[in-house]
Amino acid sequence: MSDRLRSRRLFPVVLVLASLGAVTVSGIASGDDASAVVPTSGAAKYTTRGVVKSFGPERKYVNIAHEDIDGYMMAMTMSFEPRSASQIASLSPGDKVRFTFTASDDGRRRIDAIAKE
């Protein structure tokens, strides 16, 4: 496959990932596949509202249908890990919550604070 064709095929994927703020782009023009998408580093904190949908086994995570999170993600249902079991012990499916979480560069979303509304 030519470098030009390969770049054209990668462009839509890179554009979507870059718009989500999940990656930085390098090496596209050179056709270097190994360095085409490089993860960014660091962690960011976000605060949003949502509705508890369910829990993972042994409440190791909670699934929350959240509102749009500016600069991070459109509204959807995602899983979040509590920093301690006590954070989500009193929650039940259907509870409306406001919460702050840290999104790390390894894809984990850990709850910093959560409260029923």
C-alpha positions in Angstrom: 0.0 0.0 0.0 1.4 3.4 -0.9 2.2 5.9 1.8 -0.4 8.3 0.4 -3.2 5.7 0.4 -2.2 4.6 3.9 -2.4 8.3 5.1 -5.8 8.7 3.6 -7.1 5.5 5.3 -5.7 6.6 8.7 -6.9 10.2 8.5 -10.6 9.7 9.6 -9.5 7.5 12.5 -6.9 9.9 13.7 -9.2 12.9 13.2 -11.9 11.3 15.5 -9.4 10.2 18.1 -7.7 13.6 18.2 -11.1 15.4 18.5 -11.8 13.3 21.6 -8.5 14.6 23.1 -7.3 11.0 23.5 -4.2 11.1 21.3 -1.6 13.3 19.7 -0.7 12.7 16.1 2.8 12.2 14.7 4.3 10.3 11.8 1.2 10.4 9.5 3.0 12.3 6.7 6.0 10.0 6.8 3.8 6.8 6.8 5.4 5.5 10.0 2.7 3.2 11.2 4.3 2.6 14.6 4.2 6.3 15.5 1.0 7.3 13.8 -1.0 7.5 17.1 0.7 8.3 20.4 -1.2 8.4 23.7 -1.1 11.6 25.6 0.0 11.6 29.2 -1.5 12.9 32.4 -4.8 12.8 34.1 -7.7 15.3 34.2 -10.6 15.9 36.6 -14.2 16.3 35.5 -17.5 17.0 37.3 -20.9 15.9 35.9 -24.3 14.6 36.7 -25.9 11.3 35.9 -28.1 8.4 36.9 -26.8 5.1 38.4 -27.7 2.2 36.0 -25.9 -0.8 37.6 -22.9 -2.1 39.4 -20.1 -4.5 38.5 -19.4 -7.7 40.4 -18.7 -6.9 44.1 -19.4 -3.3 43.3 -15.9 -2.9 41.9 -17.4 -0.3 39.5 -20.6 1.6 38.9 -22.2 2.2 35.5 -23.6 5.8 35.2 -25.6 7.4 32.4 -23.9 10.8 32.5 -24.6 14.1 30.8 -22.2 15.7 28.3 -18.8 16.2 29.9 -17.3 19.3 28.4 -13.9 18.6 26.9 -14.1 14.9 27.5 -17.1 12.9 26.3 -20.6 13.2 25.0 -23.6 11.9 27.1 -23.5 8.1 27.4 -23.3 5.3 30.0 -19.8 4.5 31.2 -18.3 2.6 34.1 -16.4 4.4 36.9 -14.2 2.9 39.7 -14.7 4.0 43.2 -11.5 4.9 45.2 -13.1 3.1 48.1 -16.1 0.8 48.4 -17.8 3.2 50.8 -18.2 5.8 48.0 -20.9 3.8 46.3 -22.2 1.7 49.2 -25.4 3.7 49.7 -26.2 4.0 45.9 -28.9 2.1 44.1 -29.9 1.9 40.4 -32.0 4.9 39.5 -30.2 7.3 41.9 -29.4 10.7 40.5 -25.9 11.7 41.3 -23.4 14.5 40.9 -19.8 13.3 40.8 -16.2 14.2 40.1 -13.8 11.8 38.6 -10.2 11.6 37.3 -9.6 10.3 33.8 -6.1 8.9 33.6 -4.1 8.3 30.5 -4.5 4.5 30.9 -8.2 4.8 30.3 -9.3 4.4 33.9 -12.0 6.7 35.3 -11.8 6.8 39.2 -14.4 8.6 41.3 -13.1 11.3 43.5 -16.4 12.4 45.0 -20.0 11.3 44.5 -23.3 12.4 46.1 -27.0 11.8 45.5 -29.0 14.7 44.2 
